[in-house]
Amino acid sequence: MMVLYLFSLILLFPPALQILNHGISTELMDEVEKLTKEHYKRVREQRFLEFASKTLGDGRDIAQGVKAENLDWESTFFVRHLPEPNIAEIPDLDDEYRRVMKRFAGELEALAERLLDLLCENLGLDRGYLARAFRGPSKGAPTFGTKVSSYPPCPRPDLVSGLRAHTDAGGIILLFQDDRVGGLQLLKDGEWVDVPPMRHAVVVNLGDQLEVITNGRYKSVMHRVVAQPSGNRMSIASFYNPGSDAVIFPAPALVKAEEAAAGAYPSFVFEDYMKLYVRHKFEAKEPRFEAFKSMETDSSNRIAIA
């Protein structure tokens, strides 16, 4: 189990967990939730209802030509924070929402960096190793962004997923989710486990890049959102990821000699991984790793992290 010092920890199962007392004020979280739900109601709800009417013909059947297994029952938009923010360019956000989201992103960025250092401590790595591993050579910064999602009521949750099962591609994911409407599930030992909504908690999940860098000490977790027949679930997921040109490979200190010979995890540029991921997001991660193993040339392509 990770040591989290002043955090209150609710262990889901390694490496997924919920934390309280994380340093982000409850007042700020309440404001983010209020403005997010107001924004959906004011701007996005009608658009989603139009999508739903086209997708579900009479409210009972999937429209002809649309495959339910290829649908996600969500309304979403994405805000980039690093390396260059784009919140000023996103239409339909009022000034107050932009201001609050910018402040919230700053708090989440600081929390992600604290958690990365705690991971280093638990792994026996030098403090700051993971943060340095995330910095690409050209920008010298990670990529960091937030996906704001609403999961409206679905009349046929037996046919449509809120969000199909997948692992996250990147680094560390911080999720602020609705405390009244559930639906998030994690896969453990072949069984789907509910993540219970908890007020003011942050769900922490790790992505594929940290599985590679930690040489499998921490695994990215398969998860999904189950559509609900009632209630509108809010989800604000912030992704602290490597820079697009960062070279990702297992930390040498975590690789045993026999593992190095076998080549347990590959080396690749994060942007290249993302290009493969977007085509195969809703598939198992292992073939993605194997694809890069086959493309590796030699260890000279790796960048040493000072």
N, C-alpha and C positions, 0 to 999 in steps of 0.2 A: 504494500500500500504506500502511496506517496505521502511524504510528510508535508503538511500544508500550514504549519505554524499557527497563525491566528485565524485561519479559515475554519469555519464549521463545515465538516465534510460529511456528505451522504453518499456512501459508496454504492454505485449501481453494479458494476463489476469492472475490474481493471481492463483498459485504462479509462473507462467512462465513469463520471461521477457528477454529483451536484454539489455546489458550494454555496454557503451563506457567509455573512461577515466578510465579504470579498473586497470591501473598501468602496464600493459604488453605493452612493446614498439611495435609500429607499424613495426619497422625494424625487430624485432624478429618474429612477426607474418608473415611478408612477406617472411622471410627466411624459416620458417616452411612450408608455403604454396608452395613455389617454390620447395623445396626438396621433399615434399610429392608427388607432381604431377610428378616430374622427376622420383621418385622411382616407381610410378605406371607404367609410360610409359616404363621404362627400365626393370622392373622385373615382374610386375603382369598383364600387359595388355594382353600378349599372352595367359597366363593361363586362363584369364577370357574369351577371345574369344573362347578358346577350350570348356570351360563350356557352353558358349552361343550356340555354334554350336550343342552341344549334347542336350541342353534343347529346343531350338527352331529349329525344324527339317528343315524347308525351310525358316525360317525367319518370318513365318506367324502363324504357328501352334505349340502348345506345344507338345513336343515329347511324344510318346506313353508311358504310364506308369508313367509319371511325372504329379503331380497335381499342377496346377498353384497356388492354394491357400496355398500350402506348400513351395513356393519358395520365396527367397529374391534376387533381382537383384542387388547384391553388391559384391565388392571385398574387403576383410577386413583382418587386422591382429591386434593382441592385444599386448600391451606393459605393463608389470607390473612395478610399481614404488615402492610401499610399500606393505608389510613390507620388502621384499627382491626384489631388481630390477632384471629384466631378460633381459634388452635391449642388453647386451653383447652377449646373447645366441641366439638372433633372427637372422636367416640367411638372407643374401642378403641386409643388411643395411650397407652402407659405413660409415666410421668413422665420416665424417662431419655430416651426418644425425643423428647418435647416439649422437654426442655432442650437436647438436641443440635441439633435442627432450628432452634430459636430462635437459637442461637449461629451455626449455619451460615448462616441467613438474614441475620444482621447482617453477616457477612463478604461475602456476595454483594451486599448493598445497597451496601456501600462500593466493591466492585469495579465495579458498574454505574456508579456516579457517577464513578469514575476514568475509565472507558472513555468516558462521555459527554463529559468534558472533553477527552480525546484526540481524539474526533471533532470537537469544536469547533476544536481546534488545526489539524487537517488540513483543515478547511473554511474556515479563516480567520475564524471567528466568535469573539466575545468569550468568554472563559472563563466557564462557568456558563450560557451562553445556553440550551443544551438542557435543563439541569436546571430552569431557570426556566420553560421552555416546557411542562414536564410538570406544573407545579403549578397545580391548579385554584384559582379564586378563593375558594371557600368553605372548603375544608380546608387549602389552602396546601401540599398534599403530593401526591406521585404515588400511584398504586396499585401495589402490589407483592405478588406471590403466587407460590406454588410448586405445580406439578402433579407429584405423585409417581406414577409409572406402572411397572407390570410388564407385560412382554410374554411370556406363557408359551409353551411349545412349541405349535405349531399343526399338526394332522394334515393340513390342506389349505391350505398357504400359496399354492397356485396359485389359490385361490378367494377368500381373505379377506386383507385388508390388516391389518398391525399398526395403522397409523394412515393414513388416506387423505391424499392429497396436498393441501397447503394452504400459504398464507403465514400468518404470525402477525399478528394484528391490531394489536399494541401497539408498544412501543418497542424495548428491548434485551432479548434473551433469553440467559440463561446456562444451559447444559446440562451437568450432570454425568452421564455415561452409563457404562453397564457397560463394562469394559475387556476382557471375554471374549466377549460375545455381541453381534454387530453387528446391522445392520438399517436404520440411519438412512441416508437418501439425499437428496442435493440435486440439483435440476434445473439443468443447465448446458448451454446451447446445444442444447436439445432432448434431451439425454441425461441419464439418471440416474446420478449419481456416488456411490459409497459413501463414507461418513465412517468411516474406520477407527477402531476402539476404541483408545484410548490412556490408559494408567493415569494418574490424577490430572490429566488435562487438563480444561479447561473449553471447550466449544464455544460460540462467540459468534455469534449470529444477530441480524439486525435485522428489525423488523416494519414494517407498513404506515405507522405514524405517523412513523417516522423517514424513510421515503421521501418523505412529504409535506413534512415540515419542512425536509429537505435539498434540496427541489425536484428530487428524482430523482438527486442526486449519489450517494446510496446507495440500493440497491433492496432491498426485502424479497424473500426467496428462497423459492421453492416447494420444499417438502420433504415427505418421507413416511417411514413406517417399514414395512419389508417383514417380514411374519411369517416366523418361522423354524421349521423342523421339530424343532429340539432347542435346549435351553438356555432360560433365563428371563432376558430382558434387563431390567436396571434402567435407569430414566430419571428424573432429577430436573431438571425444567425450571423455572427461576425467571424470571418476567416482570416487568420494571421498566417500567411503563406510565404514561402521563399520568393525572392525576386525572380522575375521571368528568366534571367540569364544565370541564375545560381546553379552550380553543378552539385547535384545531390548524390551522396554515396555513404556507405556505412562508416561511422566514426571508427578510425583504426583501433582505438583503445577498446572497442567492444567486439572486435573480430578476432577470433582464435585462429591459430595457424591452419588448422584443418578446414575451418570455414572459409578462410581466404583462398585456399586451394580449390575448394568446391565452388566458390563464387556464389554465396548464399543470396546476396542482393546485388542488383546492378548499379551502375553509375550512369547518370543521364542529366541533361539540362532540364530544369523544371518546365520551361515552355514547351519542350518536346513532349514531355509527359502529358501536359495538359491537352495537346493536340490529339493524342491517342485517347485520353480520358473522355473528352467530349463525344467521341464516337462510341465509346463502350462503357459509359458511366453506370448503366444499370446491369452490368455484368460483373462476374467475379474479378477481383483485383489480381489474382495470381497470373492469369495470362498476360496482363499488362506488364508485370515484372519480367515474365519470361521473354516477352517481345524485346525488351531492352537488353536482357542478357545476351540474346542472339546478335544484337547490334554492337555490343561492346568490342572494342579493339584491344586496348591494353590500359594499364593503370596510369599511363602517362597523360591520359585525358583528364585525370582528376586534379582538382585544385586544392592545394594544401590550405588549411585554415589556420592562420597565425594565432 
